[in-house]
Amino acid sequence: AKYPDIVTLPEGPSGDYLVIRSPELSGFELMIVWKIYVDEEGRVTPVLDLLPRIPVQAVQDKQAAVENGPQCFRNMLLLLGIEASIESLIKSVGMKK
């Protein structure tokens, strides 16, 4: 609800992914997929992955950024936590030129 022009939950609030779309760049999307694992002892481990979907012409110019994006997102999760990492991505995608 905080970013209705940028973030969508295609499967609704109980789904396991969200999509971040750039309002400025047609075809640019970041999908964040999450799974929650609970072991026999009740320990909960969230696993989040970033899947970029970027137009071919943009990929040619920014190949390293596209390839390194998922690992950088995992590093952000360790440093900032889940909520701050996702918020940071949303803000960076939604920034106006």
C-alpha positions as CSV (number, residue, x, y, z in Angstrom):
1,A,0.0,0.0,0.0
2,K,3.0,2.3,0.6
3,Y,4.2,2.1,-3.0
4,P,1.2,1.2,-5.2
5,D,2.7,2.5,-8.5
6,I,5.9,0.4,-8.0
7,V,5.1,-2.7,-6.0
8,T,2.6,-5.4,-6.8
9,L,1.7,-8.7,-5.1
10,P,0.5,-10.8,-8.1
11,E,-0.7,-13.7,-5.8
12,G,-2.1,-11.4,-3.2
13,P,-0.9,-10.9,0.4
14,S,-0.4,-14.6,1.0
15,G,1.8,-15.1,-2.1
16,D,5.5,-15.9,-2.0
17,Y,6.8,-13.1,-4.2
18,L,6.5,-9.4,-5.0
19,V,7.3,-7.5,-8.1
20,I,9.0,-4.1,-8.2
21,R,8.4,-2.2,-11.5
22,S,10.1,0.9,-12.6
23,P,7.6,3.6,-13.5
24,E,10.3,5.2,-15.8
25,L,11.8,2.2,-17.5
26,S,9.4,0.0,-19.5
27,G,10.1,-3.7,-19.0
28,F,12.3,-3.3,-15.9
29,E,11.2,-5.5,-13.0
30,L,12.7,-6.9,-9.9
31,M,11.1,-9.9,-8.4
32,I,11.7,-10.8,-4.8
33,V,10.9,-14.4,-4.0
34,W,10.8,-15.8,-0.5
35,K,10.5,-19.1,1.2
36,I,10.3,-19.8,5.0
37,Y,12.0,-22.9,6.3
38,V,11.2,-24.3,9.8
39,D,13.4,-27.1,11.1
40,E,12.5,-29.8,13.5
41,E,13.6,-27.7,16.4
42,G,11.3,-24.8,15.4
43,R,14.0,-22.5,14.1
44,V,12.7,-20.3,11.3
45,T,15.0,-19.3,8.4
46,P,13.7,-16.9,5.7
47,V,15.3,-17.3,2.3
48,L,14.9,-14.4,-0.1
49,D,16.1,-14.2,-3.7
50,L,16.2,-11.3,-6.2
51,L,15.3,-12.1,-9.8
52,P,15.9,-9.2,-12.2
53,R,14.0,-8.9,-15.5
54,I,15.6,-6.2,-17.6
55,P,15.1,-5.3,-21.3
56,V,17.8,-6.7,-23.6
57,Q,19.1,-3.2,-24.6
58,A,19.6,-2.3,-21.0
59,V,21.3,-5.5,-20.2
60,Q,24.0,-5.0,-22.8
61,D,25.1,-1.7,-21.1
62,K,24.8,-3.0,-17.5
63,Q,25.7,-6.7,-17.7
64,A,27.8,-6.7,-14.6
65,A,25.1,-5.0,-12.5
66,V,22.5,-7.5,-13.7
67,E,24.7,-10.5,-13.0
68,N,25.8,-9.2,-9.5
69,G,22.3,-8.0,-8.5
70,P,21.1,-11.2,-6.7
71,Q,24.4,-11.5,-4.7
72,C,24.3,-7.8,-3.8
73,F,20.8,-8.2,-2.6
74,R,21.8,-11.1,-0.3
75,N,24.6,-8.9,1.1
76,M,22.1,-6.1,1.7
77,L,19.9,-8.6,3.6
78,L,22.7,-9.5,5.9
79,L,23.7,-5.8,6.5
80,L,20.3,-4.1,6.6
81,G,17.7,-6.8,7.3
82,I,14.7,-7.8,5.2
83,E,12.5,-4.8,5.5
84,A,15.2,-2.2,5.0
85,S,16.7,-4.1,2.0
86,I,13.4,-4.3,0.2
87,E,12.6,-0.7,1.0
88,S,16.0,0.3,-0.4
89,L,15.3,-1.5,-3.7
90,I,11.9,0.0,-4.0
91,K,13.2,3.5,-3.5
92,S,16.1,3.0,-6.0
93,V,13.7,1.6,-8.7
94,G,11.1,4.3,-8.1
95,M,13.5,7.3,-8.2
96,K,12.8,9.9,-10.8
97,K,15.6,11.1,-13.1
